[in-house]
């Protein structure tokens, strides 16, 4: 084989196998660029986390994964173009739109998280329900817009789809009425605000009680007190009464206490001292209704009731205050030489009993 044969062979190899070299080069460049951007974004993110702005580090965090996807999509489109595949341009444009939509949805989520964290650190009030609702609406808007643009890129007539949506919407409405009912139920929760994330709610109509963890467009997640998640469709809240104890202004102490009938003369002093104790108690709200009165002649006790409100609404602290009040009432009753009554029965015999064959003393006759 002479030199001309070798040159001719290499020229023929270049013409037939050159695309393999191009694809290898594209993959290598994509790997290299992806590695470089990951290192750069990691360093940039470490510096931006030290700033007080919530949007800069959220933007970098949102870019990390989608940027890697974009690099590979562009590389793949060039590889397809080298292979003379006509769909290369469509793949590139669709991939870019998917990457942009993914970046925007991630940016919205990270922004929500950062803003809430900053408000918690600053000790400011946080409306998690509104933040969650706005975040979900923005993400849905981004996804719908991206979907329509992708359809337009793929050659689908968007105007025809939008025109058909009016007719198709009726059919979809009937087919997905439960889904739509849950969606509008979620909207009513966001608008009427019967409860927020973190609130303790319960329903006297259903066996629903716990802490609200998430308010979605279809379901509301409530964590029960035994730590089980309860998934409630939003449409349920349109037909039941919901009680929100988290928004109560005070907690009530309402107790009935009985003393013995033998201590009837001491009862007025007991009632007077109990009321004075409540009026001097630092955890009892004096601006609310306060009643301490003799209530009834019960079967085995003279009952008086205590009706008052604590300053705190915290469940644990309320029980500590209530315990303290009850102990003080017990001490007041004891200080008057009286006793708390307990159920008793008294048997009245009209005349002495006498067994047959015995006298009145029980001796045999």
C-alpha positions, 0 to 999 in steps of 0.5 A: 500500500503506497502513500496515495492509497493511505491518503485516499483511505483516510479521506474516505474514513473522514467522510463516513465517520466524521459524525462520530467524532463530532458527537463525541466532542459534543458529549465531552463539551457538554460534560465539561460545561456542566461540571464548570457551571456546577462548581461556579454556582456552588461557590456563588450560592455559598456567597449569596447565602450570606446576604439578606436578599431572599431572591438571589440565592433562590435564583441560583438554587432554582438554576442548578438542576435545570441548567444541567438539563439545558446543557444536555438538551442543547448538546443533544439537539446539536448531535441530532443536527449532525445526524441530519435529523429534522426534529433537532430544532423542535427538540431544542426549542421544547427543551428550552421551554421545559427548562425555563418553566422548571426554573421558574417553578423552582424559583417560586418555591425557593422564594416562598421558603426564603421569605417565610424563613426570614420573617420567622427569624425577624419575629414577624407575623407569617401568613403561610396560607396566603403565601402558599396560595400565591405560590401555587397560583404562580406555579400553575400559571407558569405551567399552563403558559409553558404548555401552550407555548410548547404546543405552539412550537410543535405546530399545534394550532393554539387558537383552535384549542382555546376555541374548543376549550369553551365546548370541551370545558362543559364536558370536562366539568361534568366528568370531573365535577368532584375535582372541580368541587374540591378546587372551588372548595380550596378557593373558598378556603383561601378567600374566606380563611376559616383556618390557616396552616398551623391552626387547630381545627375540629368539626362537630359534624365529622370526626375531624380534629387536628392541626392543619399541615397543608391546604392544597387545591384538592385536599387539605392535610390535617395531622391528628393528635395521634400524629396520623395524617388526615386527607380531607377533600376541600369540598367537604368544608363547604357542607360542614361546620368547622370550629377553629379553637386556635383563634379563641380569645380566652379559655374557660374554666367551668367547674361545679364543686360540692360541699357537705350538707353539714357545712351549709352555714360555711358555704357563703364564706366559701363562695365569697373567698373563692370569688375574691381569690379569682379576682386576685389571680394573675392568670384570670382575665378580670374583664371577662364574665366571672361567676361564683354562686351557689347553684343547687341542692344535689343528692349528696352535696351543696353545689356551687359553680365557678365560671371564669376565663383565663388570660392564656389560650395555650392548651398546656398553660391553661391546664396549669392555671386551672389546676392552680385554681382548683387547688386554691379552691380546695384550700379555701374549703379546708380553711373554713373547716368544711369538706368537699362532698362525695356521694353518700347514702343515708338510711332512715329506719322508722323503728328498731328492727327485731328478729323473730325469737329475740328481744329488742337487744338481740338476746334470745327469748 
